[in-house]
Amino acid sequence: MASGFDKPPFKVPHIEDSNKRVRVLFGGKIVVDTYKPKLVWEHPFYPVYFFSSSDLPSSLLHRCDQAQPDEGTKVYDLMVGDRVAKEAVTEFTGEGKYKELAGLLKLKFPSMDAWFEEDERIYVHPKDPYKRVDVLQTSRHVRIEVNGVEVANTRRAYFLFETGLRRRTYIPVMDARLDLLTPSDTVSACPYKGWANYFDVRLPNGEVHKDIVWYYRTPGAECIRIAGLLAYYDEKVTVWIDGEKQE
């Protein structure tokens, strides 16, 4: 269990009490409603919610015979009416390498219909209380190329800084080569920024670079300044800032 002085990087699994009310919806039923969830870091990247065994009615759990769980775990299907979430619940018995998690349950986040902290819906996974996201406007000169073709040029960019991750640059639409962008069907989600849509870049020679541009129509409150702006996948394009090529 965490002490008041613990801070990242943690030894995993790392467990902390949360004082948020957490509810989980599946099949039209609130299957978990607790004021005492646990935040658990199973790896260094982000936490997930775990619950006491008593937080989830055992009548909704059906042992999954096909699953091959790790030592110290039991795997269940979650059943509400005619809805079934296969292998969606893992119970930790305290045996093997999971001693710290004894008596806790984990629900697969994407298998549920919705998750709520207090009365607000959350997406993908809980936010990490040790991470922050800052969006800062910059007048630095940003220029982006794809295989030698300039695709964006601006002095009105926004830099997005997210703890532990690479800085991302968001560019006003009118400072990008819109004639080179083709809408993609790809969608991704971030618990901090929201749902992203993507563009492919089609160069004048017909060369297509899939999903190397994204944008958020309605980002979360802490990232509202990037709404509608374009981000280019730094690792797949060439970026210059104030004339210096970025690595």
C-alpha positions, 0 to 999 in steps of 0.5 A: 500500500502506498505511503504519503511520500511515494512518488513515481517511478513506483515499484509495481504493483503500486496501490493507492486509495482513491476518494472518488466515487466510481461507477461502472455501467454494463448492460443498462445496470450499474454493476459497481458503485463505490466510494472506496476504489483503488488506483493500481499501477500494474506497469509504470505508464498509467493506473487502472481501477481495482475494486473490493470483491464486495463491490461487484455482486457475485450473482453477475459473475460466471466462472470462465472455464476457457480462460487460463489465468495466471497463478493467484487469479480467477477469471469470470464472465460478467453477465447482465440479462442477455449481455455477456462480457467475456473474461471481463473480470479478474479476481486476485486471490493473494497467491503467487506474485499478486499477494498485494492484490488479494481480495481485489477485482479488476474489470476490463475497461473497454468491456464495460459500457461506461465508467464514471468518476463522480458524475463525469464520464471517463474514457480509456483509463483513469487519469494519472494523478502524477501526470499533468498536461500543459498547452502553451502558445508559441511564436517560434517558427515551426516548419514541417516536411514529409519527404521533402514537401512542406506540409505546414509552416507557422508562427502560431503553434501550440506546444502540448507538454504531457508528463513523461511523453514527447512534446507535441506541436499543434498547428492552426488549420490555415497554416497547413497544406490542406490540399494534401490532407485526406480524411482517414477512418482511424479514431483513437482516444486519450483520457486527457485530450478526448477522441482524435480523428486522423488524416492521411497525407497524399503528396503531389507524387501520389505517395500516401502517408497513413494517419500521420496527422490528427486533431481533436474536435472537442478536447478535454478541458485541460486541452481545450486550446488545441480544439481543431488544431492539427498535430503531425506525427513527429516520428514520421515527419521532419520538423524544424523549429526556429530553423533547427531540425528536431530529432 
